[in-house]
Amino acid sequence: MTDRELDTVTAVLYMSPGSTLSLLPLVLAREHEEMVILLEGGRQTLIYALLVIVPGFLAFVLLIIEVKLVQETSSLTLAVLGNLKSVTTILFAILVFRESATLLQWCGVMVGTAGMLCYSYFKKGKNAIQDCDAGFAKVPQASEPKHEVMPHAQSDEIRGKMSKLSSKDMPCPLFLACMR
């Protein structure tokens, strides 16, 4: 193996045999009666194969998406989206399969959803402020062609002046996000 980075599919390719071999003894011990039916052949073999292949393919796709998500964002974002998947599964069970839910369970779903929304809101706000600071931080000097970083106090002063303007005076919507 070289020092180059592995792409997502190659990483999953290297992980899959190990995970399959580690689960195989557990499957054989737990599902030995079903394995006898599987080896007999016939219609049950086809049904069993579909019951294994379809969820296996979906798990493979989910694993690739998770690896790409961590590469592009952070592990915290993956954890938040994992909780979103859990909340979606709970709501699906309640709405489609008519599972009953107590008031406490509904409160838990609402707290989980509110936490995810807060994370998204504050992450979006943090990115907008960073974009805003990046726009204010570099001011061209008349005598120098290079950009110099503006002191933080001047950046705060400009932000204070901009917050006094009405939204119709602002030249672009990015300023609205920066003024939160």
Residue, then its C-alpha position, 0 to 999 in steps of 0.5 A: m500500500t502506498d502513502r496515498e489516501l484511500d477513496t471511500v469505495t476502496a476503504v469499504l472494500y477493505m473493511s467488508p471482508g473483515s466485518t463479514l467474517s467476524l459476523l459469520p460464526l454468529v449467524l451460523a450459530r443463531e440461524h442454523e435451522e434457516m441455513v438448512i432451508l437455504l441449502e435445500g434450494g427452491r423458492q425459499t432460497l430466492i426469498y432468503a437471498l433477496l432478504v439478505i441482498v437488499p438490506g446489505f446493499l442499502a447498508f453498503v450505500l449508507l456506509i459510503i454516504e457516512v464516510k463521505l459525510v465525515q470527509e466533507t463535514s465533521s463527525l459531529t454532523l454525522a452524529v446529528l444526522g444519525n439522530l435524525k435517522s432515528v427520529t425519522t424511524i420513530l415517526f415512520a413507525i408511529l405514522v405508518f405502522r400505527e405504533s402507539a407513543t406516550l406523551l413522554q416519547w413524543c417529548g423525546v422526539m421533539v427534544g431530539t428534533a429541536g436539538m438538531l434544528c438548533y445545531s443546524y441554525f447555529k452552524k449556519g450562523k457561524n458559517a455566515i459570520q465567518d464569511c462576513d468576517a472574511g469579507f471585512a477582514k481584508v481592506p486594500q491599502a492605497s499605497e500597497p497592492k497587498h491586502e492587510v488584515m483589519p484589526h478586530a476592533q475595526s471589524d466590530e465597529i463596521r459590524g455595529k454601523m452595518s447593524k443600524l442600517s435597514s435591510k433595504d439599505m444593505p446591498c446584498p442578503l449576505f449582510l443579513a446573515c452577518m448581522r445575527 
